[in-house]
Amino acid sequence: MPDALAPDTLSPEDAKLVTLARAARARVGAVEGAAVRDTDGRTYAGATVDLPSLQVSAVQVCVAMAVSSGSKGLEAAVVLTAADEVAPADRAVVEEFGGAGVVIHRGR
């Protein structure tokens, strides 16, 4: 089965998010990687944080970085995960900050 997030199936901007999410995940060997693009075109990438005292999903890391950088909303998100669907908590944080119309791409 072809990768649903193959660069030739996405816009150049969304393909960049896939590249950033893959790099973030690989850099620390995390379970998940994610990247988001805000309404100003800035991108944020992150990986799952799983410490004894702190657990944050890759999407939550990205949204936290966007919010703390002064972003006002999101245009798109990419989540790379072994799960069959985006976690409800990740969908919720993207929709809360970016609105119900934000595209969330999921891949492995």
N, C-alpha and C positions, 0 to 999 in steps of 0.2 A: 504494500500500500504506500503511495507517495506521501511525503511529508506535507500536511495541510498548510504548513507555514513556509513552504519553499519560496525563495525570493521572487520567482517569476509569477507567483500567484497573488502577490501583495503589492501595494503601492510602494514606491521607494522609501517613503517615510516609515511605513509599517515594517518593511524589511529591515530597516535600520534598527528598529526596536527589537526584532528577533536577534540580530547580531549582538546588540548590547546585553540582552537577557542571557544569551548563551555565554558570553564572556564573563558576566557577573557570576553565574552559576559555576563555571569552570574554575574561576579564580580561587574559590574557596571550597570547591568540591561539595557544594550544597545540594540538597534534594530538589529545590526549585530555584528558578531564576525568573526575574520579571523586569519589565521596562515599561515606562509610561511616557507619553508626550503631553505636555500641558497646552493650554490654549494660546500661549505665546510661542509654541514650537520648541520649547526647551525639553530635553529628555533627561530622565532619571532612571537608573538601573540599580538593581539590588538582588540579593540572594537571601534565602531563608536564614534567620538567626535562631539558633537552638542552643541556648545556654541554660544552665540550671536555674538561673534567676530571671531569664528573659527569653520568651518565645515570640517571634514575629515572623509572619509570612513574607515572602519576597515582595508581593504586591503591597502589603502594608508598609514595608520599608520604603518602597518607591513613592507611595502617596505621602508618607511622613516627610520625605525629602522635598517633595514638591510643595507641600503646605509650608514647611519651615523656610523655604526659599521665596515665599511670597506669591506663589502661583494662585490663580483664581479659579482654575478648573482644569479638566482633562479632555483631550480629544480621542486618545486611544490607549490601549494597554495590551501587553503581551505577557502571558504566563506560560512558562515551560515547566511541565509537571508530568509525573507518571500517572497521576489521577485521570479518570475518565471525564471529569468536568472540573470547572473552576469552583473552588470552595465557596460556599455561601457567604462566609465572612469576607472573602476577597471581593466577590461581586458587590456586597453591601458597601464596602469602603469606596470602591470605584464609583458606584452610583451615588453615594452620599456626597462625595466631593465633586464628581464630574457630571452627574446627572444620568438619567436613565438611558440616554442616547449614546453613551460612550461605547465604542466598539471594544470588545475584549476578545483577543485571539488566544486560543489555547493550542499548545503543541507540546511535543516531547523533546 
